[in-house]
Amino acid sequence: MTSIFHLFFSIPSLIVIARWLVPLSLPGWIKLVGVVALLAASQYHLWSRLSSGSVFAPEFPRTIVLLFNWAFGAILLLAVFQLALDVAGVIGWIVRRGAWAMPDAARYAVAVLAMILAAIGVANAARVPLVKDVAITIPNLPPAFEGYRLLQLTDLHLSRLFTAPWARQVVTRANAAGVDAIVVTGDFIDGSVAMRRDDVAPLADLRALDGVWAVPGNHEYFFDYAEWMRHLSALGIRMLPNAHTVVERADAALVIAGVTDLSARGAGQAGPDREAALAGAPPAAPIVLLDHQPRNARAAAAQGVALQLSGHTHGGMIAGMAKLLEPANGGFVSGVYPIGDMTLYVSNGTGLWPGFAIRLGRPSEMTCFTLHRG
């Protein structure tokens, strides 16, 4: 399985070598150096596994992680651009009856464009996101909860890319929003507790009137899930694995429920169970469901959930990629989706997996939801 993973991520570099580098009018030794450099950059995830034991946790200095992401992103974009040039070349060959040839200048131009866009994409991914305001209408919202505000953080992926200073800035911005509750919809980390202890420490300073509530994402299961649940709880983050809490205002109630991730069973842990999560909840109270992955949103809507908050998809990362991610995520990738009486919101993510940290047209976010009566 690991070999297939690394082979898959080699494909863009092989396209660049065969269709961009080899046809260039360059000395053979320069092409050889280029081949070695491209193959080395394409194996970023192999080097990550060798550095930490996991492809999900590159243990290099942050600058190296940024450079690897830039190089890998540039290769991917160049592969796409070169394939587009090849299509244009075929069309030119047909129109000109075989008399058309692709100049080196066109190949150099797309390479420069790919490198520039990759640099912009990495810078976008690494920034501390702004707070995005979203208004949500809930038909049966009690008057006491009119204007109630929740802040969603998700896909923090605290790592050698998203380190303690970045986390501290996220916490400062989250607290400054002055919301009623903060929720975190999974993928806190990439690495073990021993590796990430300092990076997650700032999360202990998250503050909201009704607390900080969270569910695990799939990445928590890639490491020691039980240890991470204990450690996050010790930071004051109240986990809701197939559980709920009731927020009260006067004689009214709002339920915040959570489920475990769909990958849990594969790690020998309890899978998502909405019935268990909602057992004993006040029957008339609106339900806000935290579910890392949006795939099962339709079932949640059928169960009477008013608002589901999810992440996982990173918004598709690059504009135009959403369509590729829709089939694996129930058709939900980014933003607001009305599903019957329920609203699903899929966040673009606050951070990003450091194995592919590029954002172009899909900005990161901390999302502030203001609830209104329907």
C-alpha positions, 0 to 999 in steps of 0.5 A: 500500500505504501509503495502504491502511495509513493508511486501515485505521487511520482506520476506528475514528475514522470509527466514533467520529465517525459513531456517537458524536460526531455524535449528541451534543447539542453545538454544531456548532463543538465537534463540528467541533473533535472531528472534527479532533482524532479524525482527527489522532490516528487518523493517528499512523502517518502522522505517524510516517512523516513524522517518520522515513520509516517508520511503524514508527519514530515519532521524537517525544519519548517523552511524545508517543509515549505520548500518541499511543498513549493517544489511538489506543487510546482511539479504538479502544476507544471504537469497539468500545464504541460498536458494542456500544451500537448493538447494545444500541440495536437490541435496545432499539428492537425490544423497545420497538417503536421507543420507545427512544433512546440517552441522551448519558450512555451515550455519555459513560460509554463514552468515559470508560471507553475513556480510562481503559482506554487509559491503563492499557493504555499504562502496562502496555505501557511497564513493565519486565516481570517474569521469568516462570518456566516449567518445560519437560519434554524427553523425551530431555534428558541428565541433565547438563542437568537444571535448565538455565535459558534466559531469553528476551527478544523483541520489545524494539522499542527505539525512542523508546518503549522507550529506553536507560533502559528497556533498561538495566533489562531488562538488569539484570533479565535478568542478575539471573536468573542463567541459563545462556543468554540468547536473543533471538527477534527484533524488537530495534528500530524504526529504523535503526542511526543512530537506535537506536545509544544505545538498543541499547547497554545490550544489550552488558551482557547476561551468561550462562554460555553466552552470548547468542544471537539471531535476527532478527525481521521488524522488522529487515528493515524497516530495514538488515538487514545493518547491524543484524546487524553492529551486534548482533554487535558488541555481543556478541550471537551471531546464529543466522541458519539456524545453530546452536551446541552447548552442552556439559555433560560428555559431553552436548550441547544444540543451540540453533538459529535461523532467519531470519524469514519476511519475509526473502525479501521483503527480498531476504535468505535465508529460514528454513531449518531444514535448514541451521540443523541441519546438522551438529548432534549427532544425539542432542542435544535441539534448542531452536529460536529462530524469531521467528514461531510459524507453522511450529511443526508443521513444526519438531516433525516435524523433531525439535525439542524446544522452540521459542521464538517471539514476534511476536504480542505475546500479542494485546495485548488479552484477546480479540484472540488469536482474531483473530491465530490464523489468521495465526500457525498458531493460536499466539498466547500461552503453551505449546502441546504439539505432539507431543513438542515444546513451543512457547512463544509469548512475549507480548513484552518490549516492543511496537511503538510504533505500537500500544502497549497491553496489557490482560490480556496482560502483557509478560514476560521468560521463564525456562525451566527444562528437566527430563527427561521 
